[in-house]
Amino acid sequence: MAESVLRHRRSSRNGRLAVTAGAVALAVGGGTVGYFQLTGEEEVCTGAPVQISVVASPDHYPIVNELTDQWNDAGPVVDGHCVSATVRAMPSSAVAASIGPGWDEARDGPRPDVWAPDFSAWLSLAAGRPDAAAVLPQEKSPSLASSPTVIGMQRPMAEALGWPKRALGWTDLVGAFQGGKTWANYGHREWGAMRLGMADPTRSGAGLASAMTIMDPDNNQTQTNEELYIALSASQLTTTTAEDPAALLRKYSDAGAAGVATLPAAIPVLERELAEYAAGSPKVPLVPVYPKEGAAYADYPFAVLRAPWVDEVRRQAAAGLLAHLQKPESRQAYERAGFRDTGHATRDTGLLNAERGFQTTVTSPERTPTAQALSQMLAVWGVLQRSNNALLLLDVSGSMNDPVPGTNQTRLQLIQKAAIAGAGLLNNGTVIGLWAFATQLTPTTDYRELVAPGPAGGIVGGVPRRQAVAGAVQTLKASGGTGLYDSIGAAYDRMQKAWKPNAQNMVVVMTDGKNEDESGLSLQQLLAKLKTSARADRPLPILAIAVGPKADASALEQITKVTGGRTFVERNDVSAIQQIILAFAGRVS
């Protein structure tokens, strides 16, 4: 778009302008910004002044505001109206939640004509609401700049894992510390356990991009159970959370050198934010690790709304502002502030200094998740982060001694291995209890409590509960029939008494057979009991994993449906193990 050379000077406080001879007009979408050549000095703003409102992400706000002030000072005019723009900062997540015809000016400030978030992903997420989709642009919005999401990592810790010679990613950081490994495994016992920091992906673009990378490292827009295990491990290693990377960076700025080991080893952050931090010679040096899984870019779209209040004059004014923001001089200002251009290149290495670990060229592939994948994985991430209160029932009837086809192990042996892996994924916020059931495991019941419910990180019998869960399963022997219905009924009663607010409460039952206790509850009696006991204000779903060809999936589906739960039918024993691992982690839902 051509740029007007028209320069106005303000002649009065009401915004009316005067021009001098030699002005050149700028045509925009059928209107004009500026006026044709005039002689002498005369007022040219015949219409009422118009001011457009721009809402920008906080990290982007300073540069957008500075450049917009320059544009305002030039005194643009559209079809006889003096136009100007105001810019204010507002988190992209907050705009995404509020944008639409019902924008609340009392709560959210003046309704925007232009939205300039950090990531286009926020436009995609907002467009999932029909009311928001009605005001958002249908075509892809032009980008103003870019900045890749990187892993900000304490330099000595990055070097201990092979950086910069070795390419690292989130999967490497998580995988290197699975199974109880600590920094002692890498020659630094003094650093203790691995600690990750995470920005809230529902509020932070960098947090969202990093969560997507952790949950979908191959970027195929779906998530396998193996990838979910990685996400569970990352959740367990996360010791610090914050609303955004800026809040995480402040923790390093405020810390002394003595507190380095207690700070996260790595956090998600935009390259530009980290460059600004690194330029301040901080006490805790952080270096950029460019994730080998791919680069997710903040692309800073300039989205002109299709809202009823954005009339033609405002639309043309927005086009004029966009033209100014895209000028070579403006792009240079972006780069001086640590941004890259829209093609992800940079010619200004003042902030993106190679000595601090920054790369002039990012070679990893670009990650661009679909709107559907974003919504799905945000939902899963929420499940991973929430507190769980779960009682797990494990079938130890005689059929668990059956061999698993294609392996040299019994069903019970495979489940024991799964329990060890699953127990290792329990985060400290999970309340977990473990029962075994068959028939007559005690003189009066078909079930036996192996580990009393309590926090996974709490101590029971002198060891952490997660370790007690794994140890209890290892000692199990399979024999007897399947007392399924009595055990489920008793477990439901127990968990109703132990129900916790602000948590995902659940009963998880794994069985490979059908009820064989003829003296106990019948299916109809159990269903009637559950219908009577279930409370809408205290949800307590039963989640069942039906394992192997003999499991009574039909009965389990009736049982779980009554409580708002689900039945997972796994005829293949090995794939069932994956569900059991998730169950031990309290994450089947």
PyMOL commands that set and color helices and strands:
alter all, ss='L'
color gray80, all
select helices_A, chain A and resi 61-73+92-98+105-108+121-126+130-133+155-160+170-175+178-180+183-186+189-191+205-215+225-237+245-254+257-262+271-278+312-325+328-336+354-356+371-385+398-401+411-423+465-474+484-497+523-533+553-562+573-584
alter helices_A, ss='H'
color red, helices_A
select strands_A, chain A and resi 9-10+17-19+26-28+31-33+42-43+50-56+77-78+81-89+114-116+147-154+196-199+238-242+266-270+286-289+297-298+303-304+388-395+431-437+447-455+459-460+463-464+504-511+542-547+566-570
alter strands_A, ss='S'
color yellow, strands_A
deselect
rebuild
show_as cartoon
